[in-house]
Amino acid sequence: MTISYTLKVANSRFGGFSKLLFRWKGSIYKLLYKEFIVFVVLYAVLSLVYRRLLTEEQKRLYTKVAQYCNRSTDLIPISFVLGFYVTLIVNRWWAQYTSIPLPDQLMCVISSNVHGKDERGRILRRTLIRYANLSAVLILRSVSTRVLKRFPTIDHVVEAGFMTQDERKKFESLHSDFNKYWIPCVWFTNLAAQARRDSRIRDDVALRLLMDELNLYRAKCSMLFHYDWISIPLVYTQVVTIAVYSFFAFCLIGRQFLEPLEPGQEGDLDMYVPLSTLLQFFFYAGWLKVAEQIINPFGEDDDDFETNKLIDRNLQVSLLSVDDMYQNLPPAVKDKYWNESTAQPPYTTATAAETLKPSFLGSTFDMRMCEDAEQNQLAEASPSVPRIQTPLLSRFFAAASPAISIKNFSRGSRAHPHLRRPQTGSGFPSPYPNRSEDPESVPRIEEEETEDEESRASESTMPGGHPGGNQPPGASKTQRKELPLIRVKLPSSESIGADQLEVWEP
């Protein structure tokens, strides 16, 4: 049976997992103790042979072999190979469990769409859900050893009530070389079509819903069959097994406590019992045993799926749903909170403290807002203030700062002489005639351009016989680096963008 310890770890407490270490059923000790005893016995035998039976020359040779084996253990990627393998096994194990067919959805559709309180209607509903359970029993017989032991032949299935004698004759008369778990599903579809013709199913929409649920149920049966048919490649399982066994074969020889090769050489501490090696064996070999146990969860291990219990539960619940519960409804009355705007269920004394906890309204609900009253006031857009469009390139770079570097601005002007800032008094029309310019920023920019032209004129008349463009390479570059950086502070609501520049061909 499945070993459940969920209640033991419902709350995290000191030493919570430590209490689970003393369980035997379903534990790693029960899985591994035989292999662990074999490893300890072999290690002890080799240790006794080395200490008592070998000569000094033989000990020297054995020491060299042991050192070689100890170095060889680092060449086996056991953690990677074993970890990836166990992860694959665990994912496959859970997928197999979710593929077990459960009739819960199908029985609700049958109970609500196959009508008739008479004996014929009851027979139809019970037969439909029995066919679904029969299909599950047939597929579980072919994949689970527990179910096969319970129903070794079709006679046992008939005796258990999943199949009648007439249905058995029909089943055995259909010859096929493959698994015939799908035959009850075909009986289901034919019987549902007959119920539609007899108006037991009142419309085609209900019939379609019934067929869709059956197809989902049949698909899970098919997935179980394919999981049983297509296993993890044997090559991968062999690689992992050989890696683990060869690793600990090297450990048997290489992890012995050895005497030093030279007479005066200091040797390792002789502990007699290799604790670290035994723990390593417990972890890696236990990891392999976990994969060995859950690679086929339809066996008879402690943590394998309880398929027989699932069969019992599915049959009982599904028959109750389609028969005893068919239109067996409690009276619809006003609920307890009919006249209350907010329903508040009561708490017990053990849970009364939860009522003091505030409801979660959002992660920013308790954030402290700015205490400055001016920052919390609404800002109204003024029609006199120009609205600056953000240039395209500045969206990909840092946002424009109100502090503009005249050095960078003038350098850009020299590098691109065809870019000019439109002047309000020039002969060229402004691209934004309705937009007023800042009366403070325009004179500042013109002043900066004048200072930039003066700096260029001073560079062209510097002593050294290099006027204008006849400067040696790198001279102007060095001098430009030494220019002071002048920043002009514009109003905080303004910035110079690409829409304030106009492109002119040189």
N, C-alpha and C positions, 0 to 999 in steps of 0.2 A: 504494500500500500504506500501511497505518497506520504512522506514525512513532512508534516507542516509544523513550523515553529513561528508563524507570523505573529501570534499573540505575544510571544516572548520578546519580540523586538518592536512592539507597538510604540514604546516610549524609550528614548535614549537615556540610559542611566550609566552610572559607574560600573564597569565590569559587565555590561549587558551581554556582549558576545562571549565573555569568558564562561558564562553559565552553559553555553551551548557546546563547549569543548568536552563536556563529560558525558555526552550522549553516545550511545553505541550504535543503535539502529539507524541506518542511513548515514553513518559517519565515515570519514576518511580512514579511520582506524580499521573499521570492518573491511573496507575495500583493500587496504594496503598491507595489513599486518603480515600476511604470508610472504610477500615479496620482501618486506623489510627484514623479516627473520632470515631469509635466504641470504640477503646482502650482508647482514651482520655476521652470520656464520662463515661465509666465504672470506670476509675481511679478517676474522679472527684466525682462521686456518693459515692464511698467508702470513699473518704476523707471527704466529708460532713457528712456522717453517723458517722464516727469516731470522728469528731470534735464537732458535734452538738447534736447527738442523744444518744450516749453511756454514761453510768454512769462511775464513776471512777473505780469501780470494773470490769466493762465490758471492759474498756480501758486497764486495766492491762492484762486481758485475751487476748484481741486482740493483744496487744504488743507481748506477748509470741508466739501467732500464727504467727504473721508477721515475727518475728525473725526466726522461724522455716522455713517459706516459703522462706525467703531470703537465708538461708543456703542451702536449697534444690535446688536452681537454679544452684549451683556449681556442682551438681551431674549429671546434664543433659549435655551430650557431644554435644551440639548443633552445635558448630563450625565444629567439625569433621564430624558429620553425614550430615549436610547441605552442607558443602563444597564438600565432595565426591559425593554427589547426584547431585549437580549442575554441577560439572565437567563431570559426566557421561551424563547428559542431553545435555550439549553443544556439546560434541563429537558426540553424536547421531544426534543432530540437523544438524551439518555440513555434516555428512555422508548421511543424507537424501537428502540434497540439491545436493550433487555430484551424487546422484542416479537418478536424474531427467533426462530422456532420451532427448538428443539433437541430431538433425539429421545432424549436420555439417559434420562429417566424412563420414557418409553414403551418403549424397548428392554429395560429391566430387567424391566418387567412382562410383556412378551411372552416373554422368555427363561425366566421362572419360572413362567408359567401356561399356556403353549401347549405341550403335551407331545407326545412322540413322537420316537424316535430313527430311525425309518424315513424313507423318502424323502418320504412324504406329510406327516409332521410338519415336516420341514425345509422343504418347499415352503411350508407354511402360515406359518411364522415369517418366512421371507425375503420372502414376498409381502406380509405385513402391514406389515413395516417399510419395504418399498419403496413401498407406497402412501403412507405418511407422508412419505417423502422426496420423492415425486412431487408431493404437495400443496405442499410448501415450494418446490420448483423452480418450479411454476406461479405461485405468488404473487410470488416474487422476480423472475420474468421481467416481471411487470407493474409493478414499482416500481423495479427497479435497472437502470440502463443497462449495467452490466458484465455482468450475467446475460443480459440480452436480446441483447447482442452475442455472447455465448457460445452461446446457444440461440435464434437468431432465429425458428425455426419449430418446429412440433411434430415434424417429421422429425428435427431435431437432438436433441430429447428422446428420441425412440425409438432413435436411433442410439447415444445415450449410455447406454442400458440402463435408464432410469427407467420406460419404458413399452413394452409389447409391441405388435405390430401389431393383435392382436385388441382390446386395450384402447384403442388409438387409434381403431379403428372405433366402439367403444362411446362413446368420448369425443366424437367428431365427430358421431355420430348424435343426440346430445342437444343440441337447439337452444335456446339461451338468449341473451338480449340482454346478459347480465351476465357478470362474470368467473366462470369455471367451475373455480376452484381447489378447490372443496369436493367435487367428484365423487370423487376418490380417497378422501376420508374416508368417503363413503357406501359405497364398495366395501369399505373396511376394516370397517365395522360389519356388513355382510352376511356377509363372510367369517368374522368372529369368531362370529357367530351360528351359522353352519354348523359351525364347529369345536366349538361347545358341543353341538350336536346329535350330532356324531360322538364326543363325550366326549374330544376333544382338550383342551378346557377342562373341568375336572372338576366345577366347581360354579358356581352363579350368583354367588357372592361374587367369584370370580376374574373372571368376565365383567364384573361391575359395575366392578371396579377397572380393567379394561382399557378400558372405555368412558369412565370418568372421565378417565383419562390422555389418551385420544384427544381428548376435548372440550377439555381444557386446551391441547393442541397445536393444535387447529383454531381455538381462540379467539385464539391468538397470530397465526396466519395472517390472521385477520379483522382484528386490530388493525393489522397492517401495511397492509392494504388501506385501512382508514379513515384512517390517518395520511397515506397518499399522496393520498387523496381530499379530506380536509378539511385545508386548509393554514391557516397563520396569515392572518387577514384581510388582503387586499391593501392596504386603507386604512392599516393600521398600518405596514406595510412602506413605503408611499409617504410617510407622515408622517416616519418616521425618516430616510429617504433625502433628502427635501427639506430637513429640518432640518440635516443634516450638510453638504449641498452649499451651501445658502444661507449657513450660518455661514462657510464658507471662501471663499465669493464676497465676503462683506463683509470678510473678513480680507485678501484680495488688494488691496483698495483702502485699507482703514483702517489696515493695519499697515505702510504705507510710512513711511520716514524723511523727514519733511517739514521744510521751512525755516520759520522763525518768520514770522508775519504782519506784525509790526511790525519796523522796521529795527533797533531797539535791543533787541529782545526775545531772550532766550536760548532757543535751541531744544534739542531732545533730541540725545543723542549719536548720530551717524550711524554705524551699524555695518555698513551695506550688506547684510549677511546677517542676516535675522530669525531667530535661533536659537530663541527661545521659540515663535514662530509655527510654525516647522518641526516642533518637538517636539510642539506641540499638534496639528498635522495628522497626525503619525505616530501619536499615541495615539488620537484620535477616528476618523480614517479607518481605522486598523487595527482598531479595535473594530467598525466597520461591516463590514469585510472578514471578520472572524471569524464574524459572524452570517451573512454571505453564503455562507461555506464550509460551515457545519454546518446551515443551514436544511434542506438535503436531503442527508443523509449517504449516500444510495444512488447517488451520482454517481461521478465518476472523479477527484476531488481527492486530494491526498496523504493526508489524514486521513479519507477516507470509509471506510465499512465494507467489508471484504474479503469480499464475499458469495460470490464464486466459491470462495475457500478454505474458507469455511464449508460450502458444498455438498459439496466433496470430503471434508472431515473428517467430516461427519454421515453420509454414505453408508458410508464405510469403517468407522467405529466401530460403527455400528448393525448392519451385516452381521456383523461379528466377534462382536458381543454375542449375537445371536440364533442364530448358526449354529456357528461354531467353539467358542464358549465355552459352548454348551448342555450342561449336566451334565458339563462338562470341568473337574473340580475337582481341585486338588492334595490329597494325602492329609492328613487331619486328625490331627495328632500333638501331643504335649505341647510347649508353647512353652518357650523358654529359661529363663523364670522360674517354672517349674512348682513348684519346691521352695523358692522364696524368698517371704517374706512381703511384702517391699517391693521392687518392681522398680526398678532403677536402670540405665538405659541408659548405655553408656560415652560419654565425651567425647573429642574429638580434642585435640591439643596446642593448636590455635588457639582452642578454646573451653573450655579447662581453667579459665580464670579465672572462668567463670560459676559453677563449683561452690562458690566461696568466698562468693558472695552469699547471704545468708539468705533463706529463703522469706518471702513476704508473708503475715502472719497477721492483719492488720487494722490500721486506722489508729490505734487506741487501745492496741495491744499494748505499745508501748514507752513509754506515758505514765507519768510518775512518780507514784506514789501518795503519799498523805499520810504523812509520816514520824512523825506523832504516833500512838503505839500506841493511845491511848484512842479516837481517831477511827475506827480500823479494827476496833474490837471490835463484836460483835453487840449490838444493843439489844433487850432483852426487854420486851414490853408488860406493865405491871403492872395488875392488876384494880382497884387503888385509885385509879389516876389516871383522871380523867374523860376521855372521848374527845369532843372538840368537833367538831361538824359544821360544815363551811364553809357560810356562808349563800349563797343563790343570787346575790344582787347582788354580793357580794365576789368571786365567781368571774370577773366581767366587769371588775372594777376591781383595784386593787392588793391584795395579800394583807394580811390584818390583821397589824398590828405589835404586839409585846408592849408597846410604849410607847404609852399611850392619852392623847390630849389631853383634859384636863378641860374646856377651853374649848369644844371642838367637841362634847363629850358633853353639857355643860349647855345649849349652844345648841340642840342637837337636842331636849332635853327641853322647853325653852320653846316651840319651834316645834310640837311634837307633844305636847300635854298628856295625850293618851290612852295614851301609851307609858310603861309603868312597869316597873321591874325587880322581879321577884317577890322578896319577903323571906321568909326561912325562918320568921320568927316572926309573920307577918301572918295574917289570917284567910282569905286566899285560898290554895287549894292550889297547890303548885308543879307546873308541867307536867312536871318531871322529878324525881319523888319519890326515885328510887334514885340520883340523881347528887349527890354531895357537893360542896359549894362550897368554894372555896379559903378557908381561915380568914384569910389575910392580905389577899386582894383585897377581900372584902366590907367590912371596916371602912374600908379606904382609899376605896372608892367612896362610902360613907356620909359620910365626912369631907369629901370633895370636894363632895357635894351640899349639905352644911351651909354650906361656904364660898361656894358659888354663891348660896344663898338670902340670905346676909349681904350679898353684893355687890349683889344686886337691891334689898335693903332700903335700902342706902346710896344707891343711885341714886335711889330714890323720895323721899328726904329731902334731896336736894341743894339748896343755896340757889339761889334764882332764881325761886321761885314756881311750880314745875312739878312738883308731887308726882304719883307714880304714873303713870297713863296720860295725864296732861295735858302731857307734855313736847312741845316743838315737834318737828316732823318732822326726823329726822336727828340729834337730840341723843343719843338712846340709842345709835344706831349708832356715833356718833363715840366715845362713852365706852366702848362694848364693844371697839372696836379698841384702846383704850389699856389694857385689862385685861392683866395679865401672863399668860403662857402657862405653865400648870402641867402637867407630865407625871408620870404615875404609872407606875412600873415594876412590871409584873406578872411572875410567873414565866415563864420562857422557854417552858414547855410549855403555857401557857394563853393564850387570847385571848377577847375578848368577842365573841360572835356573835349572830346573830338568834335562835338557839334559847334564849338566856338572857333574852329579852324577851317580855312577854306583852301582847297588845293588849286594851285596855279602851275601851269607848265612853265619851265624856265625859258 
